[in-house]
Structure formats: C-alpha cells, structure tokens
C-alpha cells in the first residue's frame, strides 16, 4: 500500500498525531486577485489574464504566443505554456508509455494526469529541438478535464527533412469554457511569424459555440461580444472586466510594456514589473500611494514586502543532497522580525526538509534567540515508491 506511513508533531517533548507538513506557498496573489509574479488576474476559478496567450510580446515584435501548449521534446524534456518544467520524470512524476495507442501518460505529484499524443512528432531543425509528443488531454485533481486541438503544418527543409509544426486551434474545458485561437499565419516559415497568435476568444460553451478543431476564425453572430484579447491589432487591450448588476465595475488592463492597472470604480492600483539581471520586481502602488513589492527569479519568490515595510525572505536549496535538501525547493522562510547573526538567521524562520520525491518530511519553526521557546517540529515519512493509481495518495 502506497500511503503516509507515520506522522508526529513534536513540541518540546510532547508528540501528537497531526496532518502532514505542507510545502510553503511561494505564489503571491494580492487582495485584487492579481498574481504578482505571473501578472495574471484571476476570477471565478479561471485565469482570464490572457485568455490563453503569453503575457508579453516575443522578440519585441508585438506578437503574442499561446500560453497553453504542452510538449514533450526529444530527450524527454517537458514544456507547458512555453515554460520548460524539466525532465519528464522530475518531481516524482510517473510515466506510462502505450506503444499501441501511441500515447504517453504523465501523472504529476499533485495528481494531475496529462496525456500526450506520440504520433504528433517532428524532427528538430534550425536550432529547435525535435518534438516527441503533444499534450492532448489534461485532467486536474479537482476533476476538470482540458482537451487540446491542434493544427498541423508542414515545412519541407530539404528532400531528406520535413518538419511538422503543431499549433493550438482551441482548448475546451469540462467546466464549460472554450479558448479559441484566431491564427493568421497558417504555414510554417523559417521565421517566428509562423507561430503567431493574433487573437484569442473565451467562449461560454453553454451559450455559444466555436469549433475548437477549426483553424478558421469564429464566425458566430455573437463572436463580436465574446471576451477577447489581441496581440497585433490591439496591443493595450483590457484583458478582463466585470460589470455587476449594481453598475459597479472591476477591470484589469495592460497599460504599457510591463505595466498594468486594476480599477474598481474610481480607484486604481498600478502594477509595474522591472528586471535587473535574473531578478524581477513587481511593485504595486495602491490608491493611497503605499506599495507592495515582491522580487523573484526563475519563478522563485525571493522577497515579499508589504505596505508596512515588513519583508519576508525565501531561501532555496541549490541541490538535492539526500539529507533533506531538494534542488529549487524552499529551504527557509524568514520572517520580517527574525533574529540574525550577520547574514545568517538564528531564529524566527521556518526550515523545510524533503525526500527524494520532493515531499515535505520536516517543517521546523525555529524560535527566536532569547525567546526561551523550543522549536516546533512537524515530520512525516512516506512509502518508498508510487504507482500511477496511488500517485495522489503516496505524496
């Protein structure tokens, strides 16, 4: 049986049964439901931030790429939404290859099950890696099922090499929405324009229909009223808005390059993203001119400073060391009032340890020096192996 085997929390010399320690949250969503690292506005469970396109133009062209495509590249490297997440078997993922059906099924640590079509493949060319499989279905732990529909294009590089490209036509959700891509460039060229998405619609499937398998633009009589976001023709588009029956309104909008605005009635919150080297900074300026500032690098939250100047710091493991460290997972969360000896925290922080599957095995709340308090330690041990059918439970 693959399940949690033992668990205890130690407070001084006492031990009591408890729930397993959880990894720290390293995603900052402010009171306006804006993700300050991804710059996504979330409402009613669906991140409407881009309606399925990436957050910024690529290579300065003003053209936008999609945010949902899932790919397994040659060498078993996985990319989702244009972000490479690492090797196929990273973070305890389990992989099942069905040579007859031509599928690769990946069960992730949180229970998400992704099915890739291995018949959708292509050799690499012009510095781009070869494609081994494309994502066609993704089932989330809450039961929501996403289905992906692609357009296939062909480019003959030579008599010996033909490259196939796969671009999303649409994505459907079992919750009742469809993301439909309006693609102007319908052939693969040697330049990046061949992968451009010009416009993306969000369609309420219970009210209207737009064929997710078709490469053509939507032609419904209602299509002009659908929520949509554009890359080329409308660079400063309002990405999400809500109008309530009372007449009150909320909106989240791109106002320039890496600048955004959230509006409620006559009050504005302004968001600005700057980058220095590998570190990005998002500054939120509130209507009263107070600020909330977060810094992050490569999707890792580094600091979170609230409107009162209280800064929480996050430290990560560099390597998986077999002694509680897991590469790129949080090692310490250091509170604003922590005690220090030079640059080393001595108390007032939380330290985490992990096993080889990145499960949290220990959470230690380190008391501040001079407080007279003992550390609070929550620990857990897990089964030594997982199977696809027990993946949700053995972590």
Protein Blocks (a to p, Z undefined) as FASTA:
>chain_A
ZZdfbdcddehjaccdddddddddfbdcdfkopafklopaceehiafknnopafbdeehl
opacdfkbccddehiiaceehiaebjfkgghiacdddfknopacdddfkopacdddfklg
cddeehiacdfbdcfbdcdfkopacddddddddddfbfkbccdddddfbdcdfkopacdd
ddfblcdcfbfklmccfbdcdddfklmccdfkbmbdcfbfklmmpccddfklmmbacfbd
cddfkopacddddfbehiacddehjbccddddddehjbccdddddfkopacddddeehia
fbdcdfkopacdddddfbdehnopaghiafbdcdfkbccehjacfehiacddddfkopaf
bdcddddehklpacddddddddfbdcfklmmmmZZ
